[in-house]
Amino acid sequence: MRIGIDFGTSYSAAAAVVDGAVKLIEFEGNSQFRTTVFFPHQLPNLQDFVLTDELQAQAQRLAAELKADQSRELARIAALRRDAERLTEQERSNALAMIPTLKAQGDSSFYDAAVGSVRRDWARGEVIAARAQSASIKDALYGEEAMKAFMRSGEGHLVVSPKSMLGYALLPSARETLLSISTHILSYIRETASAQLGTDVRKAVLGRPVAFRSSQGEAGNEMALSILTDAAMAAGFEEVSFLEEPAAAAFEHHRQVELPTRVLIFDIGGGTTDIAMARVGGDLPAPEILASWGEPRGGTDVDLELSLKGVMPLFGKHVTSTPVHFYAWAASVHDAKQQRDFQVADFCLIDEPYRARLVALQCPGHTVRLNRSVERARINLGSDSRRRLKLSYIEDGLTCPLDHQLLEQASEDLSQRLEQLLRTAKEQASCAPDIVLLTGGMSQAAMIPSLVEKVFPGIPIFRGDASLAVVTGLAWAAGADGGAQA
């Protein structure tokens, strides 16, 4: 059997055609799940450290190396001073001012430092071993359960939106990590689908954006597809193909119209936005995709801007001397490196109350919790004029008001990019659309119909299923490819 998989930035879903109808796969009772995975593991307790004979010998060797390094540095400084003494008075003064001072340490100091280094290496090894032991599909949690478990325990390894990193230039080790995480998620999807469909699912049609988020252009698209292909094969799929997400939405719409129709599909998701011009309906056996365009931006970019503009001033942004990039690190929950950099940042010189708030935000799970609150506020501000975030987990009684004006400011960059994408599609398309079909989670934002009307005045606008149009279309495409009938 062949299934369709929507491996999304924010949410993922799967479906298959069974007896002529689409069957959505359920994940913990829902038709989709957050593209988030949590690997629980117990962090090592430093009190368990024991200085064994082997570790003591290692510390003694390191202490000897530190002492030798000091001796060499003291000799170098002494030589510099001797050379400076031979200079004229003015030159001597300048030369001596440039020579570093070094306070000589005793043997006990070297040994204590060496033991501390050995202790840190031991703890690092324990963490790696714990992660290796727990990084199993049997132990992993997905979606909302993953986020709740991480926030509840404060330990383990949480990965949010791995799709957003697929197109970036990565070190080999980082690529392997991303491949492993994607494999876990696709394994979870395959095994869940197999259980519900009553057959061993080995074939899939995966949705893909027209343009992945990337730091390397078209090469990033190729790398993303390569990682997804490798991950799918490692997850147990034997045959995998890809279909652009707006083209998948066209498959779903194709079954709903009788007359030949030119439709512009405008798919605005969490991490990417895609447009496709297609012919659907009539006697066509399947949609005919005429052209497609993509922009690697979406709803998560609005969340980031809303957090930076509306929430981070409560943590000292533009109020203290804290560099702005620290706040971007805190808000970028999809970027594991930036999250790690924020976790280890030192805010001891920041004035109160901002120092205490930043330190509280560094607690495990708090940046993710804040991001979820901002995301919910962004969605609710589509219909409400104001929202107030409760941040008592940061500081007792702390709240953050957000309003529609802030949302408009946070959406400005994305709005401009999407308008330009629509204009590019209009200029390059060989014909005008009969209708515009909106899909994707961000398509529910109030600004989207206005953008479409601005670029395509007078063209009827229809709303597809914001969450499931793509995966439903992928299921129909998988069925058309053969093998998706039970």
PADOTI-11313 format. One record per residue (C-alpha): x, y, z; residue in one letter. Coordinates in nm, 3 decimals, always signed. Each point is the difference from the previous one (the first is absolute). Example, Ala and Ser with C-alpha at 12.3 -4.5 7.8 and 13.67 -1.06 7.14 Angstrom:
BEGIN
[[+1.230, -0.450, +0.780], a]
[[+0.137, +0.344, -0.066], s]
//
This chain:
BEGIN
[[+0.000, +0.000, +0.000], m]
[[+0.116, +0.353, -0.080], r]
[[-0.087, +0.284, +0.236], i]
[[+0.030, +0.378, -0.019], g]
[[+0.209, +0.179, +0.262], i]
[[-0.005, +0.372, +0.074], d]
[[+0.330, +0.048, +0.186], f]
[[-0.062, +0.359, +0.107], g]
[[+0.201, +0.265, +0.178], t]
[[-0.259, +0.039, +0.276], s]
[[-0.227, -0.303, -0.042], y]
[[+0.018, -0.336, -0.177], s]
[[-0.274, -0.232, -0.122], a]
[[-0.053, -0.315, -0.207], a]
[[-0.286, -0.152, -0.197], a]
[[-0.083, -0.275, -0.249], a]
[[-0.279, -0.077, -0.247], v]
[[-0.192, -0.303, +0.126], v]
[[-0.297, -0.132, -0.199], d]
[[-0.031, +0.321, -0.197], g]
[[+0.010, +0.240, +0.297], a]
[[+0.277, +0.180, +0.185], v]
[[+0.079, -0.143, +0.342], k]
[[+0.193, +0.235, +0.226], l]
[[+0.251, -0.162, +0.234], i]
[[-0.062, +0.096, +0.362], e]
[[+0.284, +0.092, +0.234], f]
[[-0.107, -0.011, +0.365], e]
[[-0.358, +0.061, -0.115], g]
[[+0.084, +0.289, -0.232], n]
[[+0.030, +0.022, -0.379], s]
[[+0.336, +0.176, +0.028], q]
[[+0.277, +0.050, +0.254], f]
[[+0.260, +0.264, +0.070], r]
[[+0.322, -0.076, -0.185], t]
[[+0.181, -0.027, +0.330], t]
[[+0.177, -0.296, +0.159], v]
[[+0.121, -0.045, +0.358], f]
[[+0.258, -0.257, +0.107], f]
[[-0.012, -0.039, +0.378], p]
[[+0.320, -0.070, +0.184], h]
[[+0.122, +0.051, +0.352], q]
[[+0.282, +0.250, +0.032], l]
[[+0.301, -0.123, +0.199], p]
[[+0.022, +0.093, +0.365], n]
[[+0.339, +0.162, +0.063], l]
[[-0.006, -0.143, +0.352], q]
[[+0.040, -0.344, -0.160], d]
[[+0.348, +0.096, -0.120], f]
[[+0.274, -0.216, +0.151], v]
[[+0.370, +0.074, -0.051], l]
[[+0.112, -0.351, -0.088], t]
[[+0.367, -0.093, -0.027], d]
[[-0.023, +0.038, -0.377], e]
[[-0.162, +0.344, +0.020], l]
[[+0.247, +0.107, +0.269], q]
[[+0.291, -0.096, -0.224], a]
[[-0.165, +0.197, -0.281], q]
[[-0.034, +0.303, +0.229], a]
[[+0.364, -0.025, +0.106], q]
[[+0.115, -0.008, -0.363], r]
[[-0.217, +0.301, -0.078], l]
[[+0.131, +0.187, +0.307], a]
[[+0.357, -0.065, -0.116], a]
[[-0.087, +0.137, -0.344], e]
[[-0.154, +0.312, +0.154], l]
[[+0.310, +0.052, +0.216], k]
[[+0.226, -0.042, -0.306], a]
[[-0.213, +0.250, -0.193], d]
[[+0.038, +0.249, +0.285], q]
[[+0.378, -0.050, +0.009], s]
[[+0.026, +0.066, -0.373], r]
[[-0.219, +0.310, +0.026], e]
[[+0.199, +0.136, +0.298], l]
[[+0.323, -0.056, -0.193], a]
[[-0.143, +0.181, -0.303], r]
[[-0.109, +0.296, +0.214], i]
[[+0.341, +0.015, +0.171], a]
[[+0.171, +0.006, -0.340], a]
[[-0.226, +0.284, -0.115], l]
[[+0.085, +0.197, +0.313], r]
[[+0.374, -0.052, -0.052], r]
[[-0.031, +0.121, -0.357], d]
[[-0.201, +0.303, +0.114], a]
[[+0.263, +0.097, +0.257], e]
[[+0.252, +0.043, -0.281], r]
[[-0.211, +0.268, -0.172], l]
[[+0.004, +0.376, +0.047], t]
[[-0.207, +0.137, +0.287], e]
[[-0.300, +0.098, -0.215], q]
[[+0.008, -0.322, -0.204], e]
[[+0.049, -0.203, +0.319], r]
[[-0.308, +0.152, +0.161], s]
[[-0.216, -0.077, -0.304], n]
[[+0.138, -0.354, -0.034], a]
[[-0.049, -0.083, +0.368], l]
[[-0.361, +0.122, -0.018], a]
[[-0.069, -0.255, -0.274], m]
[[+0.140, -0.297, +0.192], i]
[[-0.269, -0.206, +0.176], p]
[[+0.017, -0.076, +0.369], t]
[[-0.045, -0.354, +0.121], l]
[[-0.055, -0.103, +0.360], k]
[[+0.181, -0.326, +0.059], a]
[[-0.223, -0.284, +0.121], q]
[[+0.105, -0.274, +0.239], g]
[[-0.024, -0.377, -0.051], d]
[[-0.328, -0.025, +0.193], s]
[[-0.165, +0.256, -0.229], s]
[[+0.107, -0.194, -0.308], f]
[[-0.130, -0.324, +0.148], y]
[[-0.336, +0.154, +0.096], d]
[[-0.040, +0.144, -0.350], a]
[[+0.091, -0.336, -0.154], a]
[[-0.253, -0.186, +0.215], v]
[[-0.265, +0.253, -0.103], g]
[[+0.081, -0.062, -0.366], s]
[[-0.014, -0.378, +0.045], v]
[[-0.332, +0.038, +0.181], r]
[[-0.147, +0.206, -0.286], r]
[[+0.120, -0.254, -0.257], d]
[[-0.163, -0.277, +0.204], w]
[[-0.330, +0.189, +0.016], a]
[[+0.010, +0.068, -0.375], r]
[[+0.057, -0.368, -0.069], g]
[[-0.289, -0.095, +0.230], e]
[[-0.233, +0.237, -0.189], v]
[[+0.103, -0.146, -0.335], i]
[[-0.050, -0.353, +0.130], a]
[[-0.343, +0.091, +0.142], a]
[[-0.109, +0.152, -0.329], r]
[[+0.124, -0.297, -0.200], a]
[[-0.185, -0.237, +0.229], q]
[[-0.329, +0.193, -0.008], s]
[[-0.009, +0.110, -0.366], a]
[[-0.238, -0.275, -0.101], s]
[[-0.340, +0.012, -0.168], i]
[[-0.126, -0.209, +0.291], k]
[[+0.095, +0.271, +0.249], d]
[[-0.070, +0.308, -0.212], a]
[[-0.309, +0.218, +0.037], l]
[[-0.148, +0.206, -0.282], y]
[[-0.213, +0.309, -0.048], g]
[[-0.170, +0.167, +0.295], e]
[[+0.096, -0.289, +0.229], e]
[[+0.365, +0.063, -0.085], a]
[[-0.024, +0.367, +0.093], m]
[[-0.194, -0.069, +0.320], k]
[[+0.247, -0.268, +0.109], a]
[[+0.299, +0.225, -0.064], f]
[[-0.153, +0.292, +0.190], m]
[[-0.102, -0.232, +0.282], r]
[[+0.335, -0.177, +0.044], s]
[[+0.248, +0.268, -0.103], g]
[[+0.229, -0.280, -0.117], e]
[[+0.048, -0.185, -0.324], g]
[[+0.035, +0.113, -0.357], h]
[[-0.279, +0.195, -0.177], l]
[[+0.016, +0.068, -0.374], v]
[[-0.247, +0.251, -0.146], v]
[[-0.069, +0.031, -0.375], s]
[[+0.295, -0.197, -0.142], p]
[[-0.134, +0.072, -0.352], k]
[[+0.106, +0.364, +0.040], s]
[[+0.369, -0.106, +0.008], m]
[[+0.005, -0.252, -0.287], l]
[[+0.129, +0.245, -0.261], g]
[[+0.281, +0.160, +0.199], y]
[[+0.371, -0.065, -0.043], a]
[[+0.080, -0.240, +0.282], l]
[[+0.305, -0.168, +0.142], l]
[[-0.004, -0.378, -0.056], p]
[[-0.082, -0.062, +0.367], s]
[[-0.292, +0.245, -0.012], a]
[[-0.130, -0.160, -0.319], r]
[[+0.009, -0.342, +0.164], e]
[[-0.191, +0.135, +0.300], t]
[[-0.265, +0.157, -0.223], l]
[[-0.022, -0.322, -0.202], l]
[[-0.048, -0.202, +0.319], s]
[[-0.276, +0.229, +0.128], i]
[[-0.183, +0.000, -0.335], s]
[[+0.030, -0.379, -0.005], t]
[[-0.163, -0.025, +0.344], h]
[[-0.293, +0.217, -0.109], i]
[[-0.054, -0.189, -0.326], l]
[[+0.030, -0.331, +0.188], s]
[[-0.270, +0.118, +0.238], y]
[[-0.223, +0.092, -0.295], i]
[[+0.064, -0.328, -0.184], r]
[[-0.058, -0.222, +0.303], e]
[[-0.313, +0.191, +0.104], t]
[[-0.140, -0.020, -0.355], a]
[[+0.084, -0.370, -0.026], s]
[[-0.184, -0.075, +0.325], a]
[[-0.312, +0.193, -0.102], q]
[[-0.011, -0.123, -0.361], l]
[[+0.065, -0.361, +0.094], g]
[[+0.289, -0.040, -0.243], t]
[[+0.373, +0.060, -0.007], d]
[[+0.029, +0.342, -0.167], v]
[[+0.316, +0.021, -0.211], r]
[[-0.078, +0.267, -0.264], k]
[[-0.068, +0.371, +0.034], a]
[[-0.049, +0.327, -0.184], v]
[[+0.152, +0.280, +0.210], l]
[[-0.100, +0.361, -0.035], g]
[[+0.278, +0.252, -0.055], r]
[[+0.005, +0.379, -0.026], p]
[[+0.091, +0.164, -0.328], v]
[[+0.295, +0.156, +0.185], a]
[[+0.135, -0.134, +0.329], f]
[[+0.136, +0.237, +0.262], r]
[[+0.364, +0.001, -0.099], s]
[[+0.334, +0.176, +0.024], s]
[[+0.122, -0.132, -0.334], q]
[[-0.271, +0.053, -0.264], g]
[[-0.083, -0.290, -0.229], e]
[[+0.273, -0.210, +0.159], a]
[[-0.198, +0.028, +0.323], g]
[[-0.310, -0.142, -0.170], n]
[[+0.202, -0.294, -0.127], e]
[[+0.155, -0.063, +0.341], m]
[[-0.340, +0.016, +0.173], a]
[[-0.145, -0.256, -0.241], l]
[[+0.307, -0.219, +0.045], s]
[[-0.037, +0.003, +0.381], i]
[[-0.374, -0.072, -0.020], l]
[[+0.058, -0.285, -0.246], t]
[[+0.271, -0.155, +0.218], d]
[[-0.217, +0.046, +0.310], a]
[[-0.302, -0.162, -0.166], a]
[[+0.207, -0.299, -0.109], m]
[[+0.151, -0.033, +0.348], a]
[[-0.354, +0.018, +0.142], a]
[[-0.099, -0.308, -0.198], g]
[[-0.148, +0.145, -0.318], f]
[[+0.114, -0.178, -0.315], e]
[[-0.138, +0.245, -0.255], e]
[[-0.029, +0.378, +0.042], v]
[[-0.100, +0.279, -0.236], s]
[[-0.058, +0.372, +0.054], f]
[[-0.279, +0.237, -0.102], l]
[[+0.003, +0.376, +0.045], e]
[[-0.249, +0.095, +0.270], e]
[[-0.215, +0.240, -0.207], p]
[[-0.020, -0.268, -0.270], a]
[[-0.128, -0.240, +0.266], a]
[[-0.269, +0.251, +0.096], a]
[[-0.095, +0.012, -0.369], a]
[[-0.065, -0.377, +0.010], f]
[[-0.252, +0.054, +0.278], e]
[[-0.174, +0.290, -0.179], h]
[[-0.003, -0.191, -0.329], h]
[[-0.247, -0.249, +0.145], r]
[[-0.237, +0.277, +0.110], q]
[[-0.055, +0.185, -0.331], v]
[[-0.176, -0.124, -0.312], e]
[[+0.075, +0.275, -0.252], l]
[[+0.354, +0.068, -0.127], p]
[[+0.149, +0.263, +0.230], t]
[[+0.328, +0.189, +0.024], r]
[[+0.082, +0.024, +0.368], v]
[[+0.279, +0.185, +0.178], l]
[[+0.082, -0.194, +0.317], i]
[[+0.142, +0.225, +0.273], f]
[[+0.142, -0.224, +0.276], d]
[[+0.130, +0.194, +0.301], i]
[[+0.145, -0.231, +0.264], g]
[[+0.206, +0.027, +0.314], g]
[[+0.341, +0.015, -0.165], g]
[[-0.056, +0.037, -0.375], t]
[[-0.248, +0.157, -0.243], t]
[[-0.072, -0.149, -0.342], d]
[[-0.206, +0.095, -0.304], i]
[[-0.101, -0.223, -0.289], a]
[[-0.206, +0.072, -0.311], m]
[[-0.196, -0.308, -0.103], a]
[[-0.276, -0.119, -0.228], r]
[[-0.252, -0.216, +0.183], v]
[[-0.340, -0.153, -0.065], g]
[[-0.160, -0.093, -0.329], g]
[[+0.132, -0.307, -0.179], d]
[[+0.350, +0.022, +0.147], l]
[[+0.094, -0.325, +0.177], p]
[[+0.220, +0.199, +0.239], a]
[[+0.088, +0.367, +0.061], p]
[[+0.232, +0.157, -0.255], e]
[[+0.258, +0.214, +0.178], i]
[[+0.097, +0.291, -0.226], l]
[[+0.255, +0.175, +0.223], a]
[[+0.099, +0.040, +0.364], s]
[[+0.176, +0.255, +0.217], w]
[[+0.129, -0.009, +0.358], g]
[[+0.110, +0.222, +0.289], e]
[[+0.175, -0.160, +0.301], p]
[[-0.198, +0.204, +0.253], r]
[[-0.318, -0.066, +0.193], g]
[[-0.183, +0.026, +0.329], g]
[[+0.300, -0.082, +0.217], t]
[[+0.170, +0.317, -0.129], d]
[[-0.294, +0.204, +0.128], v]
[[+0.025, -0.179, +0.336], d]
[[+0.368, +0.093, +0.020], l]
[[-0.067, +0.366, -0.079], e]
[[-0.297, +0.017, +0.238], l]
[[+0.217, -0.141, +0.277], s]
[[+0.284, +0.243, -0.069], l]
[[-0.223, +0.306, -0.032], k]
[[-0.264, -0.076, +0.261], g]
[[+0.150, -0.229, +0.264], v]
[[+0.376, +0.042, +0.013], m]
[[-0.012, +0.364, +0.123], p]
[[-0.121, -0.154, +0.329], l]
[[+0.337, -0.180, +0.008], f]
[[+0.199, +0.318, -0.068], g]
[[+0.010, +0.023, -0.380], k]
[[+0.086, +0.361, -0.092], h]
[[-0.019, +0.081, +0.373], v]
[[+0.333, -0.147, +0.114], t]
[[+0.335, -0.037, -0.174], s]
[[-0.071, -0.367, -0.077], t]
[[+0.082, -0.067, -0.369], p]
[[-0.316, -0.053, -0.205], v]
[[+0.117, -0.337, -0.132], h]
[[-0.043, -0.155, +0.346], f]
[[-0.374, +0.063, -0.029], y]
[[-0.009, -0.146, -0.350], a]
[[+0.172, -0.313, +0.136], w]
[[-0.264, -0.030, +0.273], a]
[[-0.288, +0.037, -0.247], a]
[[+0.141, -0.238, -0.264], s]
[[-0.120, -0.328, +0.150], v]
[[+0.040, -0.179, -0.335], h]
[[+0.376, +0.065, -0.003], d]
[[+0.176, -0.239, +0.238], a]
[[+0.333, +0.186, -0.015], k]
[[-0.153, +0.337, +0.083], q]
[[-0.194, -0.159, +0.286], q]
[[+0.322, -0.150, +0.140], r]
[[+0.178, +0.335, -0.035], d]
[[-0.278, +0.172, +0.194], f]
[[+0.002, -0.268, +0.272], q]
[[+0.368, +0.063, +0.082], v]
[[-0.003, +0.380, -0.035], a]
[[+0.110, +0.197, +0.308], d]
[[-0.232, +0.285, +0.103], f]
[[+0.164, +0.081, +0.335], c]
[[+0.071, +0.362, -0.104], l]
[[-0.357, +0.075, -0.108], i]
[[-0.207, +0.226, +0.224], d]
[[-0.299, -0.135, +0.190], e]
[[-0.273, -0.097, -0.054], p]
[[+0.122, -0.102, -0.345], y]
[[+0.287, -0.218, +0.121], r]
[[-0.230, -0.219, +0.210], a]
[[-0.250, -0.026, -0.285], r]
[[+0.266, -0.106, -0.250], l]
[[+0.139, -0.256, +0.243], v]
[[-0.353, -0.135, +0.050], a]
[[-0.047, -0.019, -0.377], l]
[[+0.316, -0.213, -0.016], q]
[[-0.168, -0.272, +0.209], c]
[[-0.067, -0.316, -0.205], p]
[[-0.326, +0.021, -0.192], g]
[[-0.069, +0.368, +0.062], h]
[[+0.094, +0.127, -0.348], t]
[[-0.225, -0.267, -0.152], v]
[[-0.282, +0.092, +0.236], r]
[[+0.035, +0.367, -0.092], l]
[[+0.002, -0.083, -0.371], n]
[[-0.323, -0.199, +0.034], r]
[[-0.164, +0.295, +0.176], s]
[[+0.109, +0.240, -0.274], v]
[[-0.124, -0.237, -0.270], e]
[[-0.342, -0.028, +0.166], r]
[[-0.016, +0.378, +0.039], a]
[[+0.080, +0.048, -0.369], r]
[[-0.282, -0.235, -0.097], i]
[[-0.250, +0.154, +0.243], n]
[[+0.085, +0.356, -0.102], l]
[[-0.151, -0.086, -0.335], g]
[[-0.339, +0.042, +0.167], s]
[[+0.079, +0.172, +0.332], d]
[[+0.134, +0.353, +0.033], s]
[[+0.211, -0.078, +0.307], r]
[[+0.161, -0.296, +0.176], r]
[[+0.193, -0.016, +0.326], r]
[[+0.271, -0.259, +0.054], l]
[[+0.039, -0.135, +0.352], k]
[[+0.369, -0.032, +0.086], l]
[[-0.018, -0.102, +0.366], s]
[[+0.254, -0.276, -0.071], y]
[[+0.246, +0.284, -0.066], i]
[[-0.104, +0.234, +0.282], e]
[[-0.298, +0.001, +0.235], d]
[[-0.279, +0.210, -0.147], g]
[[+0.188, +0.083, -0.321], l]
[[-0.224, +0.042, -0.305], t]
[[+0.056, +0.124, -0.354], c]
[[-0.271, +0.185, -0.197], p]
[[-0.008, -0.055, -0.376], l]
[[-0.236, +0.172, -0.242], d]
[[-0.094, -0.003, -0.367], h]
[[+0.226, +0.297, -0.076], q]
[[+0.302, -0.195, +0.125], l]
[[-0.106, -0.297, -0.212], l]
[[-0.018, +0.222, -0.309], e]
[[+0.352, +0.126, +0.070], q]
[[+0.127, -0.355, +0.053], a]
[[-0.166, -0.110, -0.326], s]
[[+0.131, +0.287, -0.211], e]
[[+0.307, -0.174, -0.142], d]
[[-0.189, -0.320, -0.084], l]
[[-0.284, +0.202, -0.152], s]
[[+0.241, +0.181, -0.232], q]
[[+0.169, -0.324, -0.103], r]
[[-0.331, -0.172, -0.071], l]
[[-0.128, +0.293, -0.203], e]
[[+0.316, -0.013, -0.211], q]
[[-0.042, -0.376, -0.043], l]
[[-0.357, +0.050, -0.121], l]
[[+0.113, +0.270, -0.243], r]
[[+0.275, -0.226, -0.133], t]
[[-0.255, -0.275, -0.058], a]
[[-0.233, +0.244, -0.175], k]
[[+0.277, +0.128, -0.228], e]
[[+0.138, -0.342, -0.089], q]
[[-0.323, -0.196, -0.034], a]
[[-0.114, -0.066, -0.356], s]
[[-0.362, +0.068, +0.093], c]
[[-0.212, +0.158, +0.272], a]
[[-0.165, -0.228, +0.257], p]
[[-0.373, -0.053, +0.017], d]
[[+0.021, -0.032, +0.378], i]
[[+0.256, +0.024, +0.281], v]
[[+0.002, -0.287, +0.251], l]
[[+0.144, +0.068, +0.346], l]
[[+0.145, -0.278, +0.214], t]
[[+0.259, -0.046, +0.274], g]
[[-0.025, +0.101, +0.364], g]
[[+0.111, +0.360, -0.057], m]
[[-0.265, +0.045, -0.272], s]
[[-0.248, +0.069, +0.280], q]
[[+0.177, +0.328, +0.083], a]
[[-0.212, +0.306, -0.073], a]
[[+0.266, +0.157, -0.222], m]
[[+0.005, -0.283, -0.256], i]
[[-0.330, +0.065, -0.186], p]
[[+0.087, +0.371, -0.014], s]
[[+0.336, -0.079, -0.161], l]
[[-0.166, -0.222, -0.260], v]
[[-0.266, +0.261, -0.078], e]
[[+0.272, +0.264, -0.039], k]
[[+0.193, -0.202, -0.259], v]
[[-0.291, -0.187, -0.161], f]
[[-0.294, +0.243, +0.026], p]
[[-0.337, -0.149, -0.082], g]
[[+0.118, -0.364, +0.003], i]
[[-0.218, -0.217, +0.228], p]
[[+0.180, -0.126, +0.311], i]
[[-0.081, -0.340, +0.147], f]
[[+0.127, -0.152, +0.323], r]
[[+0.114, -0.359, -0.002], g]
[[+0.061, -0.207, +0.312], d]
[[+0.277, +0.200, +0.165], a]
[[+0.146, -0.300, +0.180], s]
[[-0.078, -0.307, -0.210], l]
[[-0.034, +0.102, -0.366], a]
[[+0.363, -0.088, -0.073], v]
[[+0.004, -0.341, +0.169], v]
[[-0.336, -0.089, -0.155], t]
[[+0.138, +0.090, -0.342], g]
[[+0.312, -0.203, +0.068], l]
[[-0.218, -0.300, +0.080], a]
[[-0.186, +0.038, -0.332], w]
[[+0.333, +0.038, -0.180], a]
[[+0.130, -0.313, +0.173], a]
[[-0.313, -0.184, -0.110], g]
[[+0.040, +0.123, -0.357], a]
[[+0.360, -0.126, +0.007], d]
[[-0.137, -0.343, +0.070], g]
[[-0.004, -0.224, +0.301], g]
[[-0.202, +0.215, +0.235], a]
[[-0.319, -0.199, -0.032], q]
[[-0.061, -0.249, +0.279], a]
//
